[in-house]
């Protein structure tokens, strides 16, 4: 089997751990949390330039999305480890 074979290597591990699905869920949840925080704290009134809050929201979205993706993937790994003989 070669490394490009989807039945072996990193591609098989990514598929087994559902990384694309976990990333979709992680970044979707991060977008909801970020939008909620912006609506709660930024929209009522700001004294600083809006682009600073936009940059802060982007950082929160990317970092929280990555963290949630990692957590969801770790949960998938634990479930896969417990289900295999």
C-alpha angles and dihedrals in degrees: 000000000000127000091252091058107112090216094067142039128011096342091058092048092049090050094046093050094046092232096166091051091045091050091050092051094041096051093041091054090044090052091052093049092046092048090049093051092047091049092047101044110017107037097055090067138320132197096189127069114285094231089067090058089046090055091047091050090051092052091048092048095050097042096044091044091053092046094049091046090053092048093048090048091049089052089050090051092051091049091048092048092050094048097050118087 
